[in-house]
Amino acid sequence: MCGIVGYIGQNEAYPVLVAGLKKLEYRGYDSAGVALVNGQNQLNVYKTKGKVANLEELAADKDCEGHIGIAHTRWATHGEPSADNAHPHVSMSGDLALVHNGIIENYQVLKEQLIDRGYQFKSSTDTEVLVQLIDFYYQQNGKDLVSAVCQSLNDVVGAYAIAVIECKNPEHIVAARQSSPLVVGVGKDNKDFYIASDATPIVEYTDKVVYLEDGQITDIRLGQDLEIINLNHKSCAYAIKTVDLDISKLSKGGFDHFMLKEIFDQPQCLKDCMSGRLFVDQENQLNNHIVLSALTEYKERLMAAKHIIIVACGTSWHAGLIGKQLIEKMCRKRVDVEYASEFRYGDPVIDSDDVVIAISQSGETADTLTAIKLAKQHGALIFGIVNGVGSSIARETDTGIYIHVGPEIGVASTKAFTGQVTVLTLLALALGHELGTLSNHEYIELVEELSEIPNKMGKVLQQAPKIAHLAKTFTYAHNFLYLGRGFNYPVALEGALKLKEISYIHAEGYPAAEMKHGPIALVDTDMPIVFLATHHQLYEKIISNMQEVKSCNGRILAVVTEEDEQVKKIADSVLEIPQTLNALVPLLSVLPLQILAYYVAVDKGLDVDMPRNLAKSVTVE
């Protein structure tokens, strides 16, 4: 939920830390701070409420010298956004500074124990409790920071990624993780080291990284190889991996916001997603095919599975609902879609021959990660669909597919959703073809049409100016209703989520047929109703639902298949998408809804990329 950056090396730390915070600001943006140790072994800490720009303004005339430092951008979980609650937190002795991502569940008990020992607290955070606890052991054991961290973390219940520095010995950084991501970047000849919540702030300086595992601690010292131990001081093996991340994809590329750029990235993103997996022969359609290494390696288990469970949260859950329809239709297997947060605390029925598909953009979603671990205990095959290469979920699963849509910075997910749906489509097609539950004709037709989706996406995106103009008429709204059927029902849910996330307008998605069972009571002239009314087998029933809304004086915006004339006679406004096969409609019908949400939020003067109360990577419950 929060962004951590650390540096120790030959260069000045402050510029590296601030640049890193800017790249991680999508992970948290209610406060920011930095701690540096200067040449006189003085610890300088600057922190403030607000964004990284506020921190830069605060530190502009301060002593920011030093070759070692840690920094943090926060998304509040304990204590309101304020300078006191911002990280880094400093021990009462003034010897230690710490940044933390996660939640210390037993912080209140630990805090009371520390108060009894004379410790005083300036903030209302769980993190300050942790730095004071480390300080207690640090003072007790001859100021051995590594031992103090080990002892403290053995007392802690919860999730954490931490980095700690000491001003009396500014030659190292101690970092640790448990259920929250942390990566260490290794510079040439070990002369520079970097720490971050993910690889995005690191790749500018090095492509060599080490992903810490749960329960691991590292003592990072210049000129020395990394030493990684567990909480019992036992040495741990590790691998230095190479990160392949295009830095240019971390910029807005001339767009006003990351979200808009990522919406327009989608045609190319889907080409990248399908590259090396989907093959179309224009001269002989019989050669059309899909190659998935995961299906090759685990073919027997995937084909034998009688029950598939999809676990996910938020937008990924919506993608999972589409995946359920795709797999059931093409593979004739029973599929359930579960919220990971509910699945992990229920008593799910999981058999050893089941397949659990975990979907997460970041690959670090705490609830989904815990759901995976639960499923593994039952012997199920774990199949991951993630964007974050080298992420915790990618490492925890047996097999899976990266969506390869590039880093997604905007908090409201767009290209990750279409990437997830694309991967689920590839999986359903390939598995259905192997099982023989999908006819050869359907398989060939769908493969060819899927290859055309990026081009058809481009046609939808050309309507952005029209949608931008239309959005101005909806800024007044306090409520929206999104309605769809079949493959478009999850799209209705996703469209409603996008609007509420960034415009703060209450919006709900419903199956269109359920409208008459309650939601129609809300319909009046002030409530926009968005219908996903593309051509499919339930088209005529959608028309009937629209007639019901019009009889209640509802205002209808419809997403339709191009050249549709029937809906145009009913709806107040229409947005067209190109004709495609029913199973692939979500990849096109979601685009107008993403664009609509974006422009409504812009017209309301809101921060589209960093909506209030939300963070990109939800690494805590």
C-alpha positions in Angstrom: 0.0 0.0 0.0 2.9 2.3 0.7 6.1 3.0 -1.2 9.5 2.3 0.2 12.8 3.5 -1.3 16.3 3.1 0.2 19.8 3.8 -1.1 23.4 3.3 0.1 26.3 4.0 -2.2 28.8 6.3 -3.8 26.3 9.0 -4.8 24.2 11.5 -2.9 21.1 9.6 -1.6 18.5 12.3 -1.7 18.1 12.7 -5.5 17.8 8.9 -5.8 15.3 8.7 -3.0 13.0 11.5 -4.3 13.2 10.2 -7.9 12.2 6.7 -6.5 9.3 8.1 -4.5 7.9 9.8 -7.6 7.9 6.5 -9.4 6.2 4.8 -6.4 3.7 7.6 -5.6 0.9 5.5 -7.1 1.3 3.2 -4.1 0.5 5.9 -1.6 0.2 9.6 -1.6 -1.2 11.0 1.6 2.2 11.9 3.0 5.9 11.5 2.2 9.2 11.6 4.0 12.9 11.0 3.9 15.7 10.1 6.4 19.3 10.8 5.6 22.6 10.4 7.5 25.1 13.1 6.7 28.9 13.1 6.9 28.8 14.1 10.6 26.7 11.1 11.4 23.6 13.3 12.0 20.2 11.9 11.2 18.1 14.4 9.2 14.4 13.5 8.8 12.0 15.5 6.7 8.3 14.5 6.3 5.1 16.1 5.5 1.4 15.6 4.7 0.6 15.4 1.0 2.5 14.3 -2.1 6.2 14.0 -2.9 6.1 17.6 -4.3 5.3 18.8 -0.8 8.3 16.9 0.5 10.6 18.5 -2.1 9.3 22.0 -1.1 9.9 21.3 2.6 13.4 19.9 2.1 14.5 22.6 -0.5 16.5 24.6 2.0 17.5 21.8 4.4 20.6 19.7 4.8 20.0 16.8 2.4 23.6 15.5 2.2 24.5 11.9 2.8 25.2 8.7 0.9 22.7 6.6 2.8 19.0 7.1 3.3 15.5 5.7 3.3 12.2 7.3 2.1 8.5 6.6 2.1 5.3 7.6 0.5 2.3 6.6 2.6 -1.3 5.4 2.3 -2.8 5.6 5.7 -3.9 2.6 7.6 -3.2 3.6 11.2 -3.6 7.3 12.0 -4.8 10.1 9.8 -2.5 11.7 7.1 -0.2 14.1 8.9 3.4 15.0 9.3 3.6 13.2 12.7 2.1 10.0 11.2 4.3 10.2 8.1 7.3 7.9 7.7 10.2 7.6 8.4 9.7 7.2 12.1 12.5 7.9 14.5 13.2 6.1 17.7 13.0 8.0 21.0 16.8 7.7 21.4 17.2 9.4 18.0 19.5 6.5 16.9 17.2 4.8 14.4 14.9 5.6 11.5 12.5 3.2 9.9 10.1 3.0 7.0 7.4 0.4 6.9 4.7 -1.0 4.6 2.1 -3.3 6.2 0.2 -3.6 9.4 1.5 -4.6 12.9 -1.6 -6.3 14.3 -0.4 -6.6 17.9 1.0 -3.0 18.0 -1.3 -1.9 20.8 0.0 -4.6 23.2 3.6 -3.9 22.2 3.0 -0.2 22.6 1.7 -0.6 26.2 4.7 -2.7 27.0 7.0 0.0 25.7 5.2 2.7 27.5 5.8 0.8 30.7 9.5 0.8 29.8 9.5 4.6 29.5 9.0 5.0 25.8 7.0 7.9 24.5 5.1 8.2 21.2 4.6 11.1 18.9 2.3 9.5 16.3 -0.8 7.2 16.3 0.8 4.7 13.9 1.7 1.0 14.4 5.0 1.8 12.6 6.4 4.0 15.4 5.7 1.1 17.8 8.0 -1.1 15.6 10.9 1.4 15.6 10.7 1.9 19.3 10.6 -1.9 19.8 13.7 -2.3 17.7 15.4 0.5 19.6 14.6 -1.2 22.9 16.5 -4.4 21.8 19.2 -2.2 20.1 20.0 -0.5 23.4 19.9 -3.8 25.2 22.2 -5.8 23.0 25.1 -3.5 22.4 23.6 -1.7 19.5 23.7 -4.6 17.1 21.0 -3.6 14.6 20.6 -6.9 12.9 20.0 -8.7 16.1 17.6 -6.0 17.3 15.6 -6.3 14.1 15.5 -10.1 14.4 14.3 -10.0 18.1 11.7 -7.4 17.3 10.2 -9.2 14.3 9.9 -12.4 16.4 7.6 -10.4 18.7 5.5 -8.9 15.9 2.3 -10.3 14.5 1.4 -8.9 11.1 2.7 -7.9 7.7 5.7 -5.8 7.0 8.4 -4.6 4.6 10.9 -2.5 6.5 14.1 -0.7 6.0 16.1 0.6 9.0 19.2 2.9 9.3 21.2 4.0 12.3 23.1 7.3 12.6 25.9 6.0 14.8 26.9 3.4 12.1 25.8 4.8 8.8 27.5 2.0 6.8 24.5 -0.3 6.2 20.8 -0.7 5.8 18.9 -3.5 7.4 15.7 -4.6 5.5 13.2 -7.4 6.1 9.8 -8.6 4.7 6.8 -10.6 5.7 3.7 -10.7 3.4 4.7 -7.4 1.8 7.0 -7.0 -1.2 10.6 -5.7 -1.0 13.3 -5.9 -3.6 17.0 -5.1 -3.4 18.8 -3.7 -6.4 22.5 -4.6 -6.7 24.8 -2.1 -8.4 28.1 -2.9 -10.2 30.8 -4.4 -7.9 28.4 -3.9 -4.9 29.2 -0.2 -4.8 25.6 0.8 -4.8 22.5 -0.8 -3.4 18.9 0.1 -3.8 15.7 -0.9 -1.9 12.2 -0.5 -3.1 8.7 -1.9 -2.8 8.9 -2.9 -6.4 11.4 -2.7 -9.2 10.2 0.5 -10.9 12.5 2.9 -9.0 15.5 0.6 -9.4 15.7 -0.2 -13.1 17.0 3.3 -13.9 20.2 2.3 -12.0 20.5 -1.5 -12.2 18.7 -4.4 -13.7 20.1 -6.8 -11.1 17.7 -7.5 -8.2 17.0 -9.8 -5.3 13.5 -10.4 -4.2 13.3 -11.0 -0.4 11.1 -13.9 0.7 8.9 -13.9 3.7 10.7 -14.1 7.0 14.0 -12.9 5.5 16.3 -10.1 6.7 19.2 -8.6 4.8 22.1 -6.5 6.1 23.2 -4.4 3.1 26.8 -3.1 3.2 28.9 -1.4 0.5 31.5 -3.5 -1.2 30.1 -6.7 0.2 27.8 -9.4 -1.1 24.3 -9.4 0.3 23.9 -11.4 3.4 20.4 -12.8 3.9 19.2 -14.6 7.0 16.0 -15.7 8.6 14.6 -14.6 11.9 16.6 -17.3 13.6 19.9 -15.9 12.1 20.2 -18.9 9.7 21.8 -18.0 6.4 19.4 -18.1 3.4 20.3 -18.8 -0.3 19.1 -16.3 -2.8 19.3 -15.6 -6.5 20.2 -12.3 -8.3 17.7 -11.9 -11.1 17.6 -9.6 -14.2 14.7 -7.3 -14.5 13.4 -6.5 -18.0 11.4 -3.2 -17.6 11.2 -0.4 -20.1 11.8 2.9 -18.3 10.0 4.8 -21.0 6.7 3.1 -20.0 6.9 4.8 -16.6 6.3 8.3 -18.2 3.0 9.8 -19.3 4.1 10.0 -22.9 2.5 13.3 -23.5 -0.9 12.4 -22.0 -2.3 14.5 -19.2 -2.6 11.5 -16.9 -1.2 8.0 -16.6 -4.8 6.6 -16.7 -5.5 8.2 -20.1 -2.2 6.9 -21.5 -2.9 3.4 -20.2 -6.3 3.5 -21.8 -4.7 4.4 -25.1 -1.9 1.8 -24.6 -4.3 -1.0 -24.7 -4.2 -2.0 -28.4 -0.4 -2.3 -28.2 -0.6 -3.9 -24.8 -2.8 -6.7 -26.1 -0.5 -7.2 -29.0 2.3 -7.7 -26.5 0.2 -9.9 -24.4 -0.6 -12.2 -27.4 2.9 -12.1 -28.9 4.5 -15.5 -29.0 1.2 -17.1 -27.8 -1.3 -16.6 -30.6 -0.5 -17.4 -34.2 -2.7 -16.6 -37.2 -2.0 -17.8 -40.8 -3.7 -15.5 -43.2 -3.3 -17.9 -46.1 -4.5 -21.1 -44.2 -6.8 -20.6 -41.3 -6.3 -24.2 -40.3 -2.9 -23.2 -39.0 -4.4 -20.8 -36.5 -3.3 -21.8 -33.0 -2.3 -20.9 -29.5 0.8 -21.9 -27.6 0.9 -21.6 -23.8 3.8 -23.1 -21.9 1.7 -23.4 -18.8 -0.7 -25.7 -20.7 2.1 -27.7 -22.1 3.8 -28.3 -18.7 0.6 -29.0 -16.8 -1.6 -30.3 -19.6 -2.7 -33.5 -17.8 -3.7 -31.7 -14.6 -5.5 -28.9 -16.4 -7.4 -31.3 -18.6 -8.3 -33.6 -15.7 -9.6 -30.8 -13.4 -13.3 -31.1 -12.7 -13.5 -27.9 -10.7 -11.7 -24.6 -11.3 -11.8 -21.8 -8.6 -10.9 -18.3 -9.6 -9.7 -16.0 -6.7 -9.2 -12.3 -7.1 -10.1 -8.8 -5.8 -11.6 -5.7 -7.4 -11.1 -5.3 -11.1 -9.3 -8.7 -11.2 -12.5 -10.3 -9.8 -14.5 -8.8 -12.7 -12.0 -10.3 -15.1 -12.5 -13.6 -13.3 -16.3 -13.4 -13.9 -15.6 -13.2 -17.6 -13.1 -16.0 -17.3 -15.7 -18.2 -15.7 -18.0 -17.8 -18.7 -15.2 -18.4 -21.1 -14.0 -21.5 -19.5 -17.4 -23.0 -18.9 -18.5 -22.2 -22.4 -15.3 -23.5 -24.2 -14.1 -26.2 -21.8 -17.3 -27.4 -20.1 -15.7 -27.3 -16.7 -17.4 -26.0 -13.5 -15.9 -22.7 -12.5 -16.5 -20.7 -9.3 -15.3 -17.1 -8.8 -14.5 -16.1 -5.2 -13.4 -12.8 -3.6 -10.0 -13.7 -2.2 -10.8 -11.8 1.0 -13.8 -14.1 1.7 -12.3 -17.3 0.3 -9.3 -17.1 2.7 -11.6 -16.9 5.8 -14.2 -19.4 4.7 -14.0 -23.1 4.8 -13.8 -23.7 1.0 -14.1 -27.2 -0.4 -10.9 -27.8 -2.4 -9.7 -31.1 -3.7 -6.3 -32.1 -4.8 -7.4 -32.3 -8.4 -8.8 -28.8 -8.5 -7.2 -25.9 -10.2 -7.1 -22.5 -8.5 -6.6 -19.5 -10.7 -5.3 -16.5 -8.9 -5.6 -13.1 -10.7 -3.7 -10.0 -9.6 -2.3 -7.0 -11.4 0.5 -6.4 -9.0 1.1 -10.0 -8.0 1.3 -8.7 -4.4 -2.4 -8.6 -3.4 -2.4 -9.8 0.2 -5.8 -11.5 0.2 -5.1 -13.3 -3.0 -1.7 -14.4 -1.8 -3.2 -15.8 1.3 -5.9 -17.6 -0.7 -3.2 -19.2 -2.7 -1.4 -20.5 0.3 -4.7 -22.0 1.6 -5.4 -23.7 -1.7 -1.8 -25.1 -1.7 -2.4 -26.8 1.6 -5.2 -28.8 -0.1 -2.9 -29.9 -2.9 -4.6 -27.9 -5.7 -2.7 -26.8 -8.8 -2.2 -23.0 -8.4 -2.3 -21.1 -11.7 -1.3 -17.4 -11.6 -2.3 -14.6 -13.9 -0.3 -11.5 -12.9 1.3 -8.5 -14.5 4.2 -8.1 -11.9 7.1 -10.1 -13.1 8.9 -11.7 -10.2 6.1 -10.8 -7.9 5.1 -12.8 -4.8 2.1 -14.5 -6.5 4.2 -15.3 -9.5 6.8 -17.0 -7.3 4.1 -18.7 -5.1 2.2 -20.4 -7.9 2.9 -23.7 -9.7 2.5 -22.2 -13.1 0.7 -19.4 -14.9 0.7 -16.6 -17.5 2.1 -13.1 -17.3 -0.2 -10.6 -19.0 2.8 -8.5 -20.1 1.0 -5.2 -20.4 3.8 -3.1 -18.9 3.7 -1.2 -15.6 0.3 0.3 -14.7 0.7 3.5 -12.7 -2.9 4.8 -12.7 -4.6 3.5 -9.5 -7.8 2.7 -11.5 -6.9 -0.3 -13.5 -7.5 -0.3 -17.2 -5.0 -2.1 -19.4 -4.5 -4.8 -16.7 -8.2 -5.7 -16.9 -8.1 -6.2 -20.7 -4.8 -8.0 -20.4 -6.3 -10.4 -17.8 -9.4 -11.0 -20.0 -7.1 -11.7 -23.0 -5.0 -14.2 -21.1 -8.2 -15.9 -19.8 -9.5 -16.1 -23.3 -6.2 -17.6 -24.5 -6.4 -20.2 -21.7 -10.0 -21.1 -22.4 -9.4 -21.4 -26.1 -6.3 -23.5 -25.8 -7.7 -25.8 -23.1 -11.1 -26.1 -24.9 -9.2 -27.1 -28.1 -7.2 -29.7 -26.3 -10.3 -31.1 -24.6 -12.3 -31.2 -27.8 -15.1 -29.3 -26.1 -14.6 -26.4 -28.6 -15.2 -27.2 -32.2 -12.3 -26.7 -34.6 -14.4 -24.2 -36.5 -15.1 -22.1 -33.4 -11.4 -22.4 -32.3 -10.1 -21.1 -35.7 -12.7 -18.4 -35.9 -12.0 -17.1 -32.3 -8.2 -17.2 -32.7 -8.4 -15.1 -35.9 -10.9 -12.6 -34.4 -8.9 -12.3 -31.2 -5.9 -11.2 -33.3 -8.1 -8.4 -34.7 -9.2 -7.0 -31.4 -6.2 -4.6 -31.0 -7.1 -2.9 -34.3 -10.8 -2.8 -33.3 -9.8 -1.2 -30.0 -8.1 1.6 -32.0 -11.5 2.4 -33.6 -13.2 2.6 -30.3 -10.5 4.9 -28.9 -11.1 7.3 -31.8 -14.4 8.2 -30.1 -12.6 9.7 -27.1 -13.5 13.3 -28.2 -17.1 12.4 -28.4 -17.1 10.7 -25.0 -15.2 13.7 -23.5 -18.0 16.0 -24.7 -20.7 13.7 -23.5 -19.0 13.3 -20.1 -19.6 17.0 -19.4 -23.3 16.4 -19.2 -22.9 13.8 -16.4 -20.8 15.7 -13.8 -24.0 16.7 -12.0 -24.9 13.0 -11.3 -24.9 11.5 -7.8 -25.7 8.0 -8.9 -25.2 5.8 -12.0 -26.6 2.4 -12.9 -24.7 0.1 -15.3 -26.6 -2.8 -16.8 -25.5 -5.7 -19.0 -26.1 -9.4 -19.6 -24.0 -12.4 -20.4 -20.4 -11.4 -21.1 -21.4 -7.7 -20.6 -22.6 -8.1 -17.0 -19.0 -8.2 -15.6 -18.2 -5.2 -17.9 -21.1 -3.3 -16.2 -19.6 -4.0 -12.8 -16.2 -2.8 -14.1 -17.6 0.3 -15.6 -19.4 1.2 -12.4 -16.2 0.5 -10.4 -14.1 2.8 -12.6 -16.6 5.7 -12.2 -16.8 5.4 -8.5 -13.1 5.0 -8.0 -12.0 8.3 -9.8 -15.1 10.5 -9.9 -16.6 9.6 -6.5 -20.0 9.2 -8.0 -21.9 6.3 -6.6 -22.4 3.7 -9.3 -23.7 0.1 -9.3 -23.5 -2.6 -11.9 -26.3 -5.1 -12.3 -27.4 -7.9 -14.6 -30.0 -6.1 -16.7 -32.7 -8.6 -16.0 -32.3 -8.0 -12.2 -33.2 -4.3 -12.7 -36.9 -5.0 -12.1 -36.2 -6.7 -8.9 -35.2 -3.6 -7.0 -32.9 -1.1 -8.8 -35.7 0.2 -11.1 -37.1 2.0 -8.0 -34.1 4.4 -8.2 -34.7 5.4 -11.8 -35.7 9.0 -12.4 -34.7 11.8 -14.8 -31.6 12.6 -12.7 -30.1 9.1 -12.8 -28.1 8.1 -15.8 -28.5 4.5 -16.9 -25.7 2.9 -18.9 -26.8 -0.1 -21.0 -24.3 -2.5 -22.6 -26.5 -3.3 -25.6 -24.2 -5.0 -28.1 -25.5 -7.6 -30.4 -25.7 -11.1 -28.8 -28.3 -13.7 -28.0 -29.9 -11.6 -25.3 -30.1 -8.4 -27.4 -33.9 -8.4 -27.7 -34.2 -8.8 -23.9 -31.9 -5.9 -23.3 -34.1 -3.8 -25.6 -37.1 -4.7 -23.4 -35.1 -3.6 -20.3 -34.3 -0.3 -22.0 -38.0 0.2 -22.7 -38.8 -0.3 -19.0 -36.3 2.4 -18.1 -37.7 4.8 -20.6 -41.1 4.3 -19.2 -39.7 5.6 -15.9 -38.2 8.7 -17.6 -34.7 7.3 -17.2 -31.8 8.8 -19.1 -30.0 6.1 -21.2 -26.5 6.0 -22.5 -26.0 2.8 -24.5 -22.9 1.0 -25.8 -23.9 -0.6 -29.0 -22.5 -2.5 -32.0 -21.8 -0.2 -34.9 -24.7 0.4 -37.3 -27.2 -0.5 -34.6 -30.5 1.4 -35.4 -32.9 -0.1 -32.9 -31.2 1.1 -29.7 -30.6 4.5 -31.2 -34.3 5.0 -31.3 -34.6 4.4 -27.6 -31.3 5.7 -26.0 -30.5 9.4 -25.4 -26.9 8.8 -26.4 -25.0 5.9 -27.9 -21.4 4.9 -28.2 -20.4 2.4 -30.9 -18.0 -0.5 -30.9 -17.0 -2.7 -33.9 -18.7 -6.0 -34.5 -17.0 -8.9 -32.9 -17.7 -12.4 -31.6 -19.8 -12.5 -28.4 -17.0 -14.0 -26.3 -14.7 -11.1 -27.2 -17.1 -8.3 -26.7 -15.8 -7.3 -23.2 -12.4 -6.3 -24.7 -14.2 -3.6 -26.7 -17.3 -2.7 -24.6 -15.2 -1.8 -21.6 -13.2 0.9 -23.4 -16.0 3.5 -23.7 -16.7 3.1 -20.0 -13.1 3.6 -19.0 -13.0 6.8 -21.1 -16.3 8.0 -19.8 -15.1 7.6 -16.2 -11.9 9.4 -17.0 -13.5 12.5 -18.5 -16.2 12.7 -15.9 -13.5 12.8 -13.2 -11.4 15.3 -15.2 -14.4 17.6 -15.6 -14.9 17.5 -11.9 -11.4 18.7 -11.4 -10.3 15.5 -9.6 -6.9 13.8 -9.4 -7.5 10.9 -11.8 -4.3 9.0 -11.2 -4.4 9.2 -7.4 -8.0 9.1 -6.2 -8.6 9.6 -2.5 -8.4 6.8 -0.1 -7.1 4.3 -2.7 -3.7 2.7 -3.3 -2.5 0.7 -6.3 -1.1 -2.3 -4.7 -3.2 -3.6 -1.8 -0.6 -5.5 0.3 -2.6 -5.4 3.5 -6.0 -6.7 4.5 
